[in-house]
């Protein structure tokens, strides 16, 4: 279902005829919409923090971790 964010008194997030958030801030409404889109595509929230899959630690981090 498409997720819609509309400006009302605050912001409203709806999907498939259901309202998920009312009278919230724009940032919170966008975060809620991203969450709903992820769940719709098969993501299952576990409550754990996301792992950062960045490049291997550089020279700076290696020196820093030895302190």
Gaussian input, Z-matrix of N, CA and C with variables (Angstrom, degrees):
# hf/3-21g

backbone

0 1
 N
 C     1     B1
 C     2     B2     1     A1
 N     3     B3     2     A2     1     D1
 C     4     B4     3     A3     2     D2
 C     5     B5     4     A4     3     D3
 N     6     B6     5     A5     4     D4
 C     7     B7     6     A6     5     D5
 C     8     B8     7     A7     6     D6
 N     9     B9     8     A8     7     D7
 C    10    B10     9     A9     8     D8
 C    11    B11    10    A10     9     D9
 N    12    B12    11    A11    10    D10
 C    13    B13    12    A12    11    D11
 C    14    B14    13    A13    12    D12
 N    15    B15    14    A14    13    D13
 C    16    B16    15    A15    14    D14
 C    17    B17    16    A16    15    D15
 N    18    B18    17    A17    16    D16
 C    19    B19    18    A18    17    D17
 C    20    B20    19    A19    18    D18
 N    21    B21    20    A20    19    D19
 C    22    B22    21    A21    20    D20
 C    23    B23    22    A22    21    D21
 N    24    B24    23    A23    22    D22
 C    25    B25    24    A24    23    D23
 C    26    B26    25    A25    24    D24
 N    27    B27    26    A26    25    D25
 C    28    B28    27    A27    26    D26
 C    29    B29    28    A28    27    D27
 N    30    B30    29    A29    28    D28
 C    31    B31    30    A30    29    D29
 C    32    B32    31    A31    30    D30
 N    33    B33    32    A32    31    D31
 C    34    B34    33    A33    32    D32
 C    35    B35    34    A34    33    D33
 N    36    B36    35    A35    34    D34
 C    37    B37    36    A36    35    D35
 C    38    B38    37    A37    36    D36
 N    39    B39    38    A38    37    D37
 C    40    B40    39    A39    38    D38
 C    41    B41    40    A40    39    D39
 N    42    B42    41    A41    40    D40
 C    43    B43    42    A42    41    D41
 C    44    B44    43    A43    42    D42
 N    45    B45    44    A44    43    D43
 C    46    B46    45    A45    44    D44
 C    47    B47    46    A46    45    D45
 N    48    B48    47    A47    46    D46
 C    49    B49    48    A48    47    D47
 C    50    B50    49    A49    48    D48
 N    51    B51    50    A50    49    D49
 C    52    B52    51    A51    50    D50
 C    53    B53    52    A52    51    D51
 N    54    B54    53    A53    52    D52
 C    55    B55    54    A54    53    D53
 C    56    B56    55    A55    54    D54
 N    57    B57    56    A56    55    D55
 C    58    B58    57    A57    56    D56
 C    59    B59    58    A58    57    D57
 N    60    B60    59    A59    58    D58
 C    61    B61    60    A60    59    D59
 C    62    B62    61    A61    60    D60
 N    63    B63    62    A62    61    D61
 C    64    B64    63    A63    62    D62
 C    65    B65    64    A64    63    D63
 N    66    B66    65    A65    64    D64
 C    67    B67    66    A66    65    D65
 C    68    B68    67    A67    66    D66
 N    69    B69    68    A68    67    D67
 C    70    B70    69    A69    68    D68
 C    71    B71    70    A70    69    D69
 N    72    B72    71    A71    70    D70
 C    73    B73    72    A72    71    D71
 C    74    B74    73    A73    72    D72
 N    75    B75    74    A74    73    D73
 C    76    B76    75    A75    74    D74
 C    77    B77    76    A76    75    D75
 N    78    B78    77    A77    76    D76
 C    79    B79    78    A78    77    D77
 C    80    B80    79    A79    78    D78
 N    81    B81    80    A80    79    D79
 C    82    B82    81    A81    80    D80
 C    83    B83    82    A82    81    D81
 N    84    B84    83    A83    82    D82
 C    85    B85    84    A84    83    D83
 C    86    B86    85    A85    84    D84
 N    87    B87    86    A86    85    D85
 C    88    B88    87    A87    86    D86
 C    89    B89    88    A88    87    D87
 N    90    B90    89    A89    88    D88
 C    91    B91    90    A90    89    D89
 C    92    B92    91    A91    90    D90
 N    93    B93    92    A92    91    D91
 C    94    B94    93    A93    92    D92
 C    95    B95    94    A94    93    D93
 N    96    B96    95    A95    94    D94
 C    97    B97    96    A96    95    D95
 C    98    B98    97    A97    96    D96
 N    99    B99    98    A98    97    D97
 C   100   B100    99    A99    98    D98
 C   101   B101   100   A100    99    D99
 N   102   B102   101   A101   100   D100
 C   103   B103   102   A102   101   D101
 C   104   B104   103   A103   102   D102
 N   105   B105   104   A104   103   D103
 C   106   B106   105   A105   104   D104
 C   107   B107   106   A106   105   D105
 N   108   B108   107   A107   106   D106
 C   109   B109   108   A108   107   D107
 C   110   B110   109   A109   108   D108
 N   111   B111   110   A110   109   D109
 C   112   B112   111   A111   110   D110
 C   113   B113   112   A112   111   D111
 N   114   B114   113   A113   112   D112
 C   115   B115   114   A114   113   D113
 C   116   B116   115   A115   114   D114
 N   117   B117   116   A116   115   D115
 C   118   B118   117   A117   116   D116
 C   119   B119   118   A118   117   D117
 N   120   B120   119   A119   118   D118
 C   121   B121   120   A120   119   D119
 C   122   B122   121   A121   120   D120
 N   123   B123   122   A122   121   D121
 C   124   B124   123   A123   122   D122
 C   125   B125   124   A124   123   D123
 N   126   B126   125   A125   124   D124
 C   127   B127   126   A126   125   D125
 C   128   B128   127   A127   126   D126
 N   129   B129   128   A128   127   D127
 C   130   B130   129   A129   128   D128
 C   131   B131   130   A130   129   D129
 N   132   B132   131   A131   130   D130
 C   133   B133   132   A132   131   D131
 C   134   B134   133   A133   132   D132
 N   135   B135   134   A134   133   D133
 C   136   B136   135   A135   134   D134
 C   137   B137   136   A136   135   D135
 N   138   B138   137   A137   136   D136
 C   139   B139   138   A138   137   D137
 C   140   B140   139   A139   138   D138
 N   141   B141   140   A140   139   D139
 C   142   B142   141   A141   140   D140
 C   143   B143   142   A142   141   D141
 N   144   B144   143   A143   142   D142
 C   145   B145   144   A144   143   D143
 C   146   B146   145   A145   144   D144
 N   147   B147   146   A146   145   D145
 C   148   B148   147   A147   146   D146
 C   149   B149   148   A148   147   D147
 N   150   B150   149   A149   148   D148
 C   151   B151   150   A150   149   D149
 C   152   B152   151   A151   150   D150
 N   153   B153   152   A152   151   D151
 C   154   B154   153   A153   152   D152
 C   155   B155   154   A154   153   D153
 N   156   B156   155   A155   154   D154
 C   157   B157   156   A156   155   D155
 C   158   B158   157   A157   156   D156
 N   159   B159   158   A158   157   D157
 C   160   B160   159   A159   158   D158
 C   161   B161   160   A160   159   D159
 N   162   B162   161   A161   160   D160
 C   163   B163   162   A162   161   D161
 C   164   B164   163   A163   162   D162
 N   165   B165   164   A164   163   D163
 C   166   B166   165   A165   164   D164
 C   167   B167   166   A166   165   D165
 N   168   B168   167   A167   166   D166
 C   169   B169   168   A168   167   D167
 C   170   B170   169   A169   168   D168
 N   171   B171   170   A170   169   D169
 C   172   B172   171   A171   170   D170
 C   173   B173   172   A172   171   D171
 N   174   B174   173   A173   172   D172
 C   175   B175   174   A174   173   D173
 C   176   B176   175   A175   174   D174
 N   177   B177   176   A176   175   D175
 C   178   B178   177   A177   176   D176
 C   179   B179   178   A178   177   D177
 N   180   B180   179   A179   178   D178
 C   181   B181   180   A180   179   D179
 C   182   B182   181   A181   180   D180
 N   183   B183   182   A182   181   D181
 C   184   B184   183   A183   182   D182
 C   185   B185   184   A184   183   D183
 N   186   B186   185   A185   184   D184
 C   187   B187   186   A186   185   D185
 C   188   B188   187   A187   186   D186
 N   189   B189   188   A188   187   D187
 C   190   B190   189   A189   188   D188
 C   191   B191   190   A190   189   D189
 N   192   B192   191   A191   190   D190
 C   193   B193   192   A192   191   D191
 C   194   B194   193   A193   192   D192
 N   195   B195   194   A194   193   D193
 C   196   B196   195   A195   194   D194
 C   197   B197   196   A196   195   D195
 N   198   B198   197   A197   196   D196
 C   199   B199   198   A198   197   D197
 C   200   B200   199   A199   198   D198

   B1=1.4442
   B2=1.5328
   B3=1.3055
   B4=1.4616
   B5=1.5274
   B6=1.3009
   B7=1.4634
   B8=1.5172
   B9=1.3330
   B10=1.4609
   B11=1.5249
   B12=1.3264
   B13=1.4589
   B14=1.5201
   B15=1.3285
   B16=1.4648
   B17=1.5154
   B18=1.3320
   B19=1.4626
   B20=1.5181
   B21=1.3169
   B22=1.4658
   B23=1.5199
   B24=1.3167
   B25=1.4751
   B26=1.5215
   B27=1.3171
   B28=1.4543
   B29=1.5200
   B30=1.3134
   B31=1.4635
   B32=1.5155
   B33=1.3346
   B34=1.4530
   B35=1.5187
   B36=1.3304
   B37=1.4598
   B38=1.5255
   B39=1.3367
   B40=1.4576
   B41=1.5182
   B42=1.3375
   B43=1.4613
   B44=1.5166
   B45=1.3125
   B46=1.4554
   B47=1.5119
   B48=1.3128
   B49=1.4513
   B50=1.5168
   B51=1.3183
   B52=1.4642
   B53=1.5198
   B54=1.3113
   B55=1.4620
   B56=1.5212
   B57=1.3296
   B58=1.4666
   B59=1.5156
   B60=1.3254
   B61=1.4596
   B62=1.5251
   B63=1.3276
   B64=1.4582
   B65=1.5208
   B66=1.3232
   B67=1.4567
   B68=1.5181
   B69=1.3248
   B70=1.4524
   B71=1.5243
   B72=1.3183
   B73=1.4608
   B74=1.5243
   B75=1.3123
   B76=1.4577
   B77=1.5293
   B78=1.3309
   B79=1.4637
   B80=1.5250
   B81=1.3295
   B82=1.4629
   B83=1.5265
   B84=1.3233
   B85=1.4600
   B86=1.5253
   B87=1.3248
   B88=1.4688
   B89=1.5288
   B90=1.3352
   B91=1.4661
   B92=1.5256
   B93=1.3318
   B94=1.4618
   B95=1.5228
   B96=1.3297
   B97=1.4631
   B98=1.5298
   B99=1.3320
   B100=1.4647
   B101=1.5200
   B102=1.3294
   B103=1.4566
   B104=1.5268
   B105=1.3316
   B106=1.4618
   B107=1.5228
   B108=1.3244
   B109=1.4728
   B110=1.5230
   B111=1.3169
   B112=1.4549
   B113=1.5169
   B114=1.3108
   B115=1.4647
   B116=1.5258
   B117=1.3219
   B118=1.4693
   B119=1.5247
   B120=1.3293
   B121=1.4620
   B122=1.5290
   B123=1.3453
   B124=1.4490
   B125=1.5140
   B126=1.3239
   B127=1.4547
   B128=1.5245
   B129=1.3353
   B130=1.4536
   B131=1.5249
   B132=1.3358
   B133=1.4585
   B134=1.5266
   B135=1.3383
   B136=1.4594
   B137=1.5213
   B138=1.3114
   B139=1.4565
   B140=1.5163
   B141=1.3449
   B142=1.4583
   B143=1.5265
   B144=1.3041
   B145=1.4567
   B146=1.5174
   B147=1.3211
   B148=1.4575
   B149=1.5204
   B150=1.3275
   B151=1.4545
   B152=1.5159
   B153=1.3091
   B154=1.4517
   B155=1.5205
   B156=1.2942
   B157=1.4596
   B158=1.5202
   B159=1.3113
   B160=1.4543
   B161=1.5275
   B162=1.3015
   B163=1.4673
   B164=1.5273
   B165=1.3326
   B166=1.4552
   B167=1.5249
   B168=1.2999
   B169=1.4564
   B170=1.5297
   B171=1.2985
   B172=1.4571
   B173=1.5068
   B174=1.2958
   B175=1.4648
   B176=1.5271
   B177=1.3237
   B178=1.4595
   B179=1.5241
   B180=1.3295
   B181=1.4619
   B182=1.5209
   B183=1.3187
   B184=1.4539
   B185=1.5318
   B186=1.3223
   B187=1.4607
   B188=1.5146
   B189=1.3274
   B190=1.4668
   B191=1.5325
   B192=1.3148
   B193=1.4514
   B194=1.5316
   B195=1.3347
   B196=1.4608
   B197=1.5201
   B198=1.3206
   B199=1.4802
   B200=1.4954
   A1=109.63
   A2=117.00
   A3=118.48
   A4=110.64
   A5=114.49
   A6=120.85
   A7=107.42
   A8=115.95
   A9=120.86
   A10=109.80
   A11=115.43
   A12=122.11
   A13=106.22
   A14=115.93
   A15=120.43
   A16=110.61
   A17=115.06
   A18=120.49
   A19=107.92
   A20=116.46
   A21=122.17
   A22=105.35
   A23=119.67
   A24=120.48
   A25=108.94
   A26=115.46
   A27=122.92
   A28=105.04
   A29=117.51
   A30=121.69
   A31=107.94
   A32=115.74
   A33=121.56
   A34=108.94
   A35=116.90
   A36=122.49
   A37=107.52
   A38=116.10
   A39=119.67
   A40=109.75
   A41=114.60
   A42=121.19
   A43=107.96
   A44=115.84
   A45=120.67
   A46=113.93
   A47=118.72
   A48=121.49
   A49=114.46
   A50=118.49
   A51=122.32
   A52=109.83
   A53=116.47
   A54=121.30
   A55=107.77
   A56=116.13
   A57=120.73
   A58=112.45
   A59=117.65
   A60=121.02
   A61=108.63
   A62=115.67
   A63=120.67
   A64=109.31
   A65=115.66
   A66=122.69
   A67=112.17
   A68=116.56
   A69=121.80
   A70=109.29
   A71=116.93
   A72=120.94
   A73=109.76
   A74=115.83
   A75=120.19
   A76=111.19
   A77=117.32
   A78=121.15
   A79=110.85
   A80=116.85
   A81=120.28
   A82=110.91
   A83=116.91
   A84=120.55
   A85=110.71
   A86=117.63
   A87=121.22
   A88=110.49
   A89=117.48
   A90=121.03
   A91=110.52
   A92=117.02
   A93=121.24
   A94=110.46
   A95=116.84
   A96=121.19
   A97=110.68
   A98=117.36
   A99=120.77
   A100=110.90
   A101=116.94
   A102=121.32
   A103=110.55
   A104=117.09
   A105=121.05
   A106=111.45
   A107=117.01
   A108=119.86
   A109=110.54
   A110=117.40
   A111=120.99
   A112=111.75
   A113=117.33
   A114=121.53
   A115=110.05
   A116=116.69
   A117=120.50
   A118=111.69
   A119=117.33
   A120=121.23
   A121=112.63
   A122=117.50
   A123=120.05
   A124=116.71
   A125=118.73
   A126=121.18
   A127=109.16
   A128=116.92
   A129=121.42
   A130=108.71
   A131=117.89
   A132=119.77
   A133=111.64
   A134=116.34
   A135=121.25
   A136=111.37
   A137=117.88
   A138=121.19
   A139=113.13
   A140=117.30
   A141=120.69
   A142=109.96
   A143=115.68
   A144=120.97
   A145=109.80
   A146=117.07
   A147=121.41
   A148=109.59
   A149=116.47
   A150=121.31
   A151=108.00
   A152=116.01
   A153=120.42
   A154=108.61
   A155=116.45
   A156=121.66
   A157=109.38
   A158=115.88
   A159=119.56
   A160=109.79
   A161=114.83
   A162=121.07
   A163=109.64
   A164=117.49
   A165=119.69
   A166=111.28
   A167=115.52
   A168=120.32
   A169=110.15
   A170=115.42
   A171=120.06
   A172=112.32
   A173=114.91
   A174=122.46
   A175=110.98
   A176=116.39
   A177=121.10
   A178=110.86
   A179=117.14
   A180=121.83
   A181=112.42
   A182=116.72
   A183=119.91
   A184=110.86
   A185=116.45
   A186=119.95
   A187=111.02
   A188=115.67
   A189=121.27
   A190=111.28
   A191=117.52
   A192=120.92
   A193=112.64
   A194=117.30
   A195=120.90
   A196=111.94
   A197=118.54
   A198=121.51
   A199=111.91
   D1=140.28
   D2=176.86
   D3=-72.00
   D4=140.82
   D5=178.82
   D6=-99.01
   D7=130.19
   D8=-178.45
   D9=-116.61
   D10=135.96
   D11=174.14
   D12=-115.21
   D13=119.07
   D14=-178.51
   D15=-120.42
   D16=146.09
   D17=176.60
   D18=-87.56
   D19=117.77
   D20=173.13
   D21=-120.07
   D22=-131.14
   D23=173.60
   D24=-62.79
   D25=-42.01
   D26=170.87
   D27=-118.73
   D28=-124.79
   D29=173.23
   D30=-127.07
   D31=147.00
   D32=179.95
   D33=-123.16
   D34=135.60
   D35=178.69
   D36=-112.67
   D37=125.08
   D38=178.75
   D39=-135.89
   D40=154.25
   D41=177.61
   D42=-154.70
   D43=126.85
   D44=177.11
   D45=60.96
   D46=33.05
   D47=179.97
   D48=85.23
   D49=-6.85
   D50=177.70
   D51=-99.34
   D52=144.49
   D53=175.51
   D54=-100.09
   D55=123.66
   D56=-178.66
   D57=-97.20
   D58=-27.83
   D59=-179.94
   D60=-150.96
   D61=139.42
   D62=177.70
   D63=-130.31
   D64=147.63
   D65=173.66
   D66=51.99
   D67=52.07
   D68=-178.63
   D69=-118.83
   D70=176.47
   D71=179.42
   D72=-79.80
   D73=164.67
   D74=-179.71
   D75=-64.20
   D76=-41.98
   D77=-179.24
   D78=-63.29
   D79=-43.87
   D80=179.99
   D81=-68.04
   D82=-36.29
   D83=178.89
   D84=-65.42
   D85=-42.30
   D86=178.50
   D87=-66.01
   D88=-38.86
   D89=178.08
   D90=-64.21
   D91=-41.58
   D92=178.26
   D93=-64.09
   D94=-41.41
   D95=179.21
   D96=-63.60
   D97=-42.16
   D98=177.74
   D99=-62.54
   D100=-40.94
   D101=178.22
   D102=-61.31
   D103=-47.15
   D104=-178.89
   D105=-64.76
   D106=-37.82
   D107=177.59
   D108=-65.51
   D109=-40.24
   D110=178.66
   D111=-63.77
   D112=-44.38
   D113=179.25
   D114=-63.85
   D115=-38.38
   D116=178.88
   D117=-64.67
   D118=-25.30
   D119=-179.57
   D120=-99.15
   D121=14.92
   D122=172.59
   D123=100.97
   D124=0.65
   D125=179.05
   D126=-73.26
   D127=136.53
   D128=179.26
   D129=-116.81
   D130=113.34
   D131=-178.25
   D132=-68.24
   D133=134.35
   D134=179.62
   D135=-110.34
   D136=-15.41
   D137=-177.63
   D138=91.43
   D139=-4.32
   D140=179.73
   D141=-87.79
   D142=155.21
   D143=175.86
   D144=-67.69
   D145=151.53
   D146=178.19
   D147=-73.35
   D148=143.91
   D149=175.13
   D150=-85.83
   D151=141.66
   D152=178.27
   D153=-91.13
   D154=115.14
   D155=-178.78
   D156=-98.10
   D157=59.00
   D158=-178.84
   D159=-90.42
   D160=-176.60
   D161=179.73
   D162=-62.59
   D163=160.60
   D164=178.91
   D165=-57.98
   D166=155.44
   D167=-178.41
   D168=-58.90
   D169=135.14
   D170=-178.88
   D171=-85.32
   D172=-175.71
   D173=-178.71
   D174=-59.64
   D175=-39.52
   D176=-179.72
   D177=-59.09
   D178=-48.36
   D179=-178.05
   D180=-66.63
   D181=-35.91
   D182=178.78
   D183=-64.45
   D184=-43.52
   D185=176.75
   D186=-64.91
   D187=-40.86
   D188=-176.96
   D189=-66.10
   D190=-38.50
   D191=-177.46
   D192=-71.20
   D193=-20.05
   D194=-179.98
   D195=-83.02
   D196=-10.11
   D197=-179.55
   D198=-72.21

